[in-house]
Amino acid sequence: MNAPTGSAVDAAFVRRWLDIATEAVEREADHLTQLDSPIGDADHGGNMRRGFRAARTSIAQEPPDTPGGALVAVGRQLISTVGGASGPLYGTLLRRAGKALGEEASVTAAQLRDALRAGIDGVAQLGGAVPGDKTMLDALLPALEAFGGALDAGGALADALDAAAQASDEGAKATIPMRARKGRASYLGERSIGHQDPGATSSALLIAALAQTAREGRP
């Protein structure tokens, strides 16, 4: 599939994204745990590593034939294998997005945008968070806005996802001066200020993996 020219996403695209995302989580697991140590339970990196390893193994054994089915399957694995709050949150993100895509064998960039919006809305509902609460939403929502804006301006899928990746990275870094209002970090009050949120950071990793997947699909 040539994502930038066809602006379409199929099951193979999602499987490639999962491979790239798993490699990124493996590479950054220690860093995620370091970020989690002062404001969380110091287990975010290990939990994410375990979840994505399990998801990749599951998808390899029984490959779904639609992008929606692939996202739902990954989300289901993350819920069952990632500990703490991250499992349900990431599981909700991907399952909601997958369900929004339905059973089509190939979907457009605009459909992917709408699916991501559905997934992010599910995360916000589940976690009860809003922008500025120092959560994964502070990386996901800027990514969605940048992605949609680039598509509306006529950008190809790869370029739009590059914009999303940059926005999510900036959003994650912007959590450093924030005071946490949700999750384990909120218990620390003012002491949560000065630390980058690990959930926002791992969210940015996954958006960056999406962008890399689309770039590697260039003809």
Secondary structure, DSSP 8 states (H G I E B T S, - for coil): --HHHH-EEEHHHHHHHHHHHHHHHHHHHHHHHHHHTTTS-S-HHHHHHHHHHHHHHHHHHS--SSHHHHHHHHHHHHHHH--TTHHHHHHHHHHHHHHHHTT-SEEEHHHHHHHHHHHHHHHHHHHT--TTSSSTHHHHHHHHHHHHHHHHTT--HHHHHHHHHHHHHHHHHTTTT----SSGGGGGGGGGTTS--HHHHHHHHHHHHHHHHHHTT--
